[in-house]
Amino acid sequence: MENAHSLPAVGFIGTGLMGAPMAQRLAAHGYPLRLWNRTHAKAVAIQTDTVVAVKDLSELITGDGWKAEVLITMLDAGPVVLDIVQKILPLLRPGMVLIDMSSTRQDEAKELALRLKEAGVQMLDCPVSGGVIGAEQGTLALMAGGESGVFARMENLLRVFGRPVLVGGHGSGQLAKLCNQLIVGGTIEIVAEALLLAQAGGADPAAVRTALRGGFAESRILEVHGQRMLDRSFLPGGKVRTQHKDMQNILAAATNAGVTLPVTEIVSGIFADLLQHQADADHSAAILALEQRNPAHRLGDCKSRLP
């Protein structure tokens, strides 16, 4: 751990499913920390003697001997990030760094960087992957976009959360996260189809999953989400609504880049259908959408656990 006196003071915005354990890791590593969340009770829930939950965004930045050097946003969508940053922009000081760890569109990250640059504030767009378990254990994959010098200054802080990699300029972190979510969404659907096919064809789907583990089909999705499907446990981790948002953002990025992604278009449609029925379920609930298309077949005998 670094010398606690050398650690920058951090204002953390967004203490939801992912943000709460991430903020707790910063506190455990000795970072001076203030928290803010739109639902104040969620910030209060992880407040300690040394970590303060504030009601007003201005208190996150300065006041009572407090002066934040780094702000971290962990919110659910780009428009929310832009709205909050616009509110606090007059309060920010030149030399501060804002790290947006939310999952947004690439163009939203670029717009945010421009707004902050005009105020003399440096930025990294640095979305993460690895779910709540990764946030708790500090094993997240972090995809950073921005200037190399800013990344170097913030790298030790980012390592509290997992493995940070600079992937390019502003917006590149969000683009890398979209690539990640493209693979996640597509693989969830493929795992669901494989397990349902195994059962429909007369094999034991749990045994098939075990047999596939360690071969070329092995993946974190097969390991974690495949088990969730077999257990029919759809309490969130990553929500259907979040995966749907990501699929829409992937298609927007593809349009901007001038490429066609046919599999992404199909998977996006599946999550759009699921959004109408199970928006707050874990994205492994893709198996439910598949079962709706195949009403004669249901994976396993367990009762579904849904939010």
C-alpha positions as CSV (number, residue, x, y, z in Angstrom):
1,M,0.0,0.0,0.0
2,E,1.2,3.5,-0.8
3,N,1.9,6.0,2.0
4,A,-1.6,7.2,3.1
5,H,-0.3,10.8,3.2
6,S,0.5,10.7,-0.5
7,L,-2.9,9.3,-1.7
8,P,-5.1,11.7,-3.5
9,A,-8.5,12.7,-2.0
10,V,-11.3,11.0,-4.0
11,G,-14.9,12.0,-4.5
12,F,-16.9,8.9,-5.6
13,I,-20.2,9.4,-7.4
14,G,-22.5,6.3,-7.7
15,T,-22.6,3.7,-5.0
16,G,-24.8,1.1,-6.6
17,L,-24.1,-2.6,-7.2
18,M,-20.7,-2.0,-8.7
19,G,-19.8,1.4,-7.1
20,A,-20.3,0.4,-3.5
21,P,-17.7,-2.4,-3.4
22,M,-15.3,-0.3,-5.5
23,A,-15.6,2.6,-3.1
24,Q,-15.1,0.2,-0.2
25,R,-11.8,-1.0,-1.8
26,L,-10.5,2.5,-2.0
27,A,-11.3,3.1,1.6
28,A,-9.6,-0.2,2.6
29,H,-6.5,1.0,0.7
30,G,-6.4,4.2,2.8
31,Y,-7.7,6.7,0.2
32,P,-9.4,9.8,1.7
33,L,-12.9,9.4,0.4
34,R,-16.3,11.1,0.2
35,L,-19.4,9.5,-1.4
36,W,-22.4,10.8,-3.2
37,N,-25.3,8.9,-4.7
38,R,-28.6,10.0,-6.1
39,T,-30.3,7.8,-3.5
40,H,-28.5,9.1,-0.5
41,A,-29.3,6.1,1.6
42,K,-27.1,3.9,-0.6
43,A,-24.1,6.1,0.1
44,V,-24.9,6.2,3.8
45,A,-25.1,2.4,3.9
46,I,-21.3,2.2,3.3
47,Q,-20.3,5.2,5.3
48,T,-17.7,4.7,8.0
49,D,-15.8,6.8,10.6
50,T,-13.4,7.8,7.8
51,V,-15.7,7.7,4.7
52,V,-18.3,10.4,4.5
53,A,-21.5,10.2,2.6
54,V,-22.6,13.7,1.5
55,K,-26.0,14.9,0.4
56,D,-24.8,17.8,-1.8
57,L,-22.5,17.3,-4.8
58,S,-20.6,20.5,-3.9
59,E,-19.5,18.8,-0.6
60,L,-17.9,16.1,-2.6
61,I,-15.5,18.5,-4.1
62,T,-14.6,21.0,-1.4
63,G,-15.5,22.3,2.1
64,D,-14.7,21.7,5.7
65,G,-11.0,21.1,5.0
66,W,-11.8,18.8,2.2
67,K,-10.5,19.3,-1.3
68,A,-11.0,16.4,-3.8
69,E,-8.2,15.8,-6.3
70,V,-9.9,13.0,-8.2
71,L,-13.5,12.4,-9.0
72,I,-14.8,8.9,-10.0
73,T,-18.2,8.5,-11.6
74,M,-19.8,5.0,-11.6
75,L,-23.3,5.6,-13.0
76,D,-25.7,3.7,-15.2
77,A,-25.7,5.7,-18.5
78,G,-23.9,8.4,-20.4
79,P,-26.7,11.0,-20.2
80,V,-26.7,10.7,-16.4
81,V,-22.9,11.2,-16.3
82,L,-23.1,14.2,-18.6
83,D,-25.9,15.8,-16.6
84,I,-24.1,15.4,-13.2
85,V,-20.7,16.6,-14.6
86,Q,-22.5,19.7,-16.1
87,K,-23.9,20.5,-12.6
88,I,-20.5,20.3,-10.9
89,L,-18.5,21.8,-13.7
90,P,-18.4,25.4,-12.2
91,L,-17.0,23.9,-9.0
92,L,-14.1,21.9,-10.6
93,R,-10.5,23.2,-10.3
94,P,-7.8,23.1,-13.0
95,G,-5.6,20.1,-12.4
96,M,-8.3,17.8,-11.1
97,V,-8.8,14.4,-12.7
98,L,-12.2,12.8,-13.4
99,I,-12.3,9.1,-14.1
100,D,-15.6,8.0,-15.6
101,M,-15.9,4.2,-14.9
102,S,-19.5,4.1,-16.1
103,S,-20.4,2.3,-19.4
104,T,-21.4,4.9,-22.0
105,R,-21.2,5.5,-25.7
106,Q,-17.9,6.4,-27.3
107,D,-19.2,9.7,-28.5
108,E,-20.5,10.6,-25.0
109,A,-17.0,10.0,-23.5
110,K,-15.4,12.2,-26.1
111,E,-18.0,15.0,-25.4
112,L,-17.3,14.7,-21.7
113,A,-13.5,15.0,-22.3
114,L,-14.0,18.2,-24.3
115,R,-16.3,19.8,-21.6
116,L,-13.7,19.0,-18.9
117,K,-10.7,20.1,-20.9
118,E,-12.3,23.6,-21.2
119,A,-12.4,23.7,-17.4
120,G,-8.7,22.6,-17.2
121,V,-9.8,19.2,-15.8
122,Q,-8.1,16.0,-17.1
123,M,-10.1,12.8,-17.8
124,L,-9.9,9.1,-18.3
125,D,-12.9,7.1,-19.6
126,C,-12.3,3.8,-17.8
127,P,-15.2,1.3,-17.8
128,V,-14.8,-2.0,-16.1
129,S,-15.7,-5.7,-16.6
130,G,-15.9,-8.5,-14.1
131,G,-19.2,-8.0,-12.3
132,V,-19.9,-7.5,-8.6
133,I,-17.5,-10.4,-7.6
134,G,-14.7,-8.7,-9.5
135,A,-15.5,-5.4,-7.8
136,E,-15.4,-7.0,-4.4
137,Q,-12.2,-8.9,-5.0
138,G,-10.3,-6.2,-7.0
139,T,-10.0,-8.4,-10.1
140,L,-11.8,-6.1,-12.6
141,A,-10.6,-5.6,-16.1
142,L,-10.2,-1.8,-16.6
143,M,-10.1,-0.3,-20.1
144,A,-8.8,3.2,-20.1
145,G,-9.0,5.9,-22.7
146,G,-7.1,9.2,-22.4
147,E,-3.7,10.7,-22.3
148,S,-0.8,8.5,-21.3
149,G,0.5,10.9,-18.7
150,V,-2.8,11.1,-16.9
151,F,-3.1,7.3,-17.0
152,A,0.4,7.0,-15.5
153,R,-0.6,9.3,-12.6
154,M,-3.8,7.4,-11.9
155,E,-2.5,3.8,-12.5
156,N,-1.8,3.0,-8.9
157,L,-5.3,4.1,-7.9
158,L,-6.8,2.1,-10.7
159,R,-4.9,-1.0,-9.6
160,V,-7.0,-1.0,-6.4
161,F,-9.9,-2.2,-8.6
162,G,-8.0,-4.7,-10.8
163,R,-5.9,-4.7,-14.0
164,P,-5.9,-1.4,-15.9
165,V,-4.8,-1.1,-19.5
166,L,-4.6,2.1,-21.6
167,V,-6.2,1.2,-24.9
168,G,-6.1,4.6,-26.7
169,G,-7.3,8.2,-26.6
170,H,-10.5,9.6,-25.2
171,G,-13.4,7.3,-26.0
172,S,-11.2,4.3,-26.6
173,G,-11.9,2.9,-23.1
174,Q,-15.7,2.9,-23.8
175,L,-15.1,1.4,-27.2
176,A,-13.1,-1.4,-25.6
177,K,-15.9,-2.0,-23.1
178,L,-18.4,-2.2,-25.9
179,C,-16.2,-4.9,-27.5
180,N,-16.2,-6.7,-24.2
181,Q,-20.0,-6.4,-23.9
182,L,-20.4,-7.6,-27.5
183,I,-18.6,-10.8,-26.6
184,V,-20.4,-11.1,-23.3
185,G,-23.9,-10.7,-24.8
186,G,-23.2,-13.0,-27.7
187,T,-21.6,-15.7,-25.5
188,I,-24.5,-15.6,-23.0
189,E,-26.9,-16.3,-25.8
190,I,-24.7,-19.1,-27.3
191,V,-24.3,-20.8,-23.8
192,A,-28.1,-20.6,-23.4
193,E,-28.7,-22.2,-26.8
194,A,-26.1,-24.9,-26.1
195,L,-27.5,-25.9,-22.7
196,L,-31.1,-26.0,-24.0
197,L,-30.0,-28.0,-27.1
198,A,-28.2,-30.5,-24.8
199,Q,-31.4,-31.0,-22.7
200,A,-33.8,-31.1,-25.7
201,G,-31.6,-33.7,-27.4
202,G,-31.6,-36.0,-24.3
203,A,-28.2,-35.2,-22.7
204,D,-27.7,-34.0,-19.1
205,P,-27.0,-30.2,-19.6
206,A,-25.1,-29.9,-16.3
207,A,-22.9,-32.8,-17.4
208,V,-22.4,-31.3,-20.9
209,R,-21.3,-28.0,-19.3
210,T,-18.8,-29.9,-17.1
211,A,-17.5,-31.8,-20.2
212,L,-17.0,-28.6,-22.1
213,R,-15.1,-26.9,-19.3
214,G,-11.4,-26.8,-20.1
215,G,-11.8,-27.2,-23.9
216,F,-12.0,-24.6,-26.6
217,A,-15.5,-23.6,-25.5
218,E,-14.4,-22.7,-22.0
219,S,-15.1,-19.2,-20.9
220,R,-16.1,-17.2,-17.8
221,I,-19.6,-17.0,-19.2
222,L,-19.8,-20.8,-19.5
223,E,-18.5,-21.1,-15.9
224,V,-20.6,-18.5,-14.2
225,H,-23.6,-17.8,-16.3
226,G,-24.0,-21.4,-17.4
227,Q,-24.3,-22.4,-13.8
228,R,-26.8,-19.6,-13.2
229,M,-28.9,-20.9,-16.0
230,L,-28.8,-24.4,-14.7
231,D,-29.7,-23.2,-11.2
232,R,-32.3,-20.8,-12.7
233,S,-30.8,-18.1,-10.4
234,F,-31.4,-14.7,-12.1
235,L,-30.9,-12.3,-9.3
236,P,-28.6,-9.6,-10.7
237,G,-25.1,-9.2,-11.2
238,G,-25.3,-7.6,-14.6
239,K,-28.9,-6.6,-15.4
240,V,-30.8,-7.2,-18.6
241,R,-31.5,-3.5,-18.9
242,T,-27.7,-2.8,-18.8
243,Q,-26.9,-5.4,-21.3
244,H,-29.6,-4.0,-23.6
245,K,-28.2,-0.5,-23.2
246,D,-24.7,-1.8,-24.1
247,M,-26.0,-3.7,-27.2
248,Q,-27.6,-0.4,-28.4
249,N,-24.4,1.5,-27.8
250,I,-22.4,-1.2,-29.7
251,L,-24.7,-0.8,-32.7
252,A,-24.2,3.0,-32.5
253,A,-20.4,2.6,-32.4
254,A,-20.7,0.3,-35.4
255,T,-22.7,2.9,-37.3
256,N,-20.1,5.5,-36.5
257,A,-17.3,3.3,-37.6
258,G,-19.1,2.3,-40.8
259,V,-19.2,-1.5,-40.1
260,T,-22.1,-4.0,-40.0
261,L,-22.3,-6.5,-37.1
262,P,-24.9,-9.1,-38.0
263,V,-24.6,-11.2,-34.8
264,T,-24.8,-8.2,-32.6
265,E,-28.0,-7.1,-34.3
266,I,-29.6,-10.5,-33.6
267,V,-28.4,-10.5,-29.9
268,S,-29.6,-6.9,-29.5
269,G,-33.1,-7.9,-30.6
270,I,-33.1,-10.8,-28.1
271,F,-32.2,-8.5,-25.2
272,A,-34.8,-6.0,-26.4
273,D,-37.5,-8.6,-26.2
274,L,-36.3,-9.7,-22.7
275,L,-36.3,-6.1,-21.5
276,Q,-40.1,-6.0,-21.8
277,H,-40.4,-8.8,-19.2
278,Q,-37.3,-9.1,-17.0
279,A,-35.5,-5.8,-17.2
280,D,-33.9,-6.1,-13.7
281,A,-33.0,-9.8,-13.9
282,D,-29.4,-11.0,-14.4
283,H,-28.4,-11.0,-18.1
284,S,-28.1,-14.8,-17.9
285,A,-31.9,-14.7,-18.0
286,A,-31.4,-14.8,-21.8
287,I,-32.3,-18.4,-21.3
288,L,-35.9,-17.3,-20.5
289,A,-36.2,-15.5,-23.9
290,L,-34.9,-18.6,-25.6
291,E,-37.5,-20.8,-23.7
292,Q,-40.2,-18.4,-24.9
293,R,-39.2,-19.3,-28.4
294,N,-39.2,-23.0,-27.6
295,P,-42.3,-23.4,-25.3
296,A,-42.0,-27.2,-25.3
297,H,-38.6,-27.0,-23.6
298,R,-37.3,-25.7,-20.2
299,L,-33.8,-25.9,-18.8
300,G,-33.8,-27.9,-15.6
301,D,-36.5,-28.4,-12.9
302,C,-35.5,-25.6,-10.5
303,K,-37.9,-22.8,-9.7
304,S,-36.7,-19.6,-11.3
305,R,-35.3,-17.0,-8.8
306,L,-36.1,-13.6,-10.2
307,P,-35.8,-10.0,-8.7
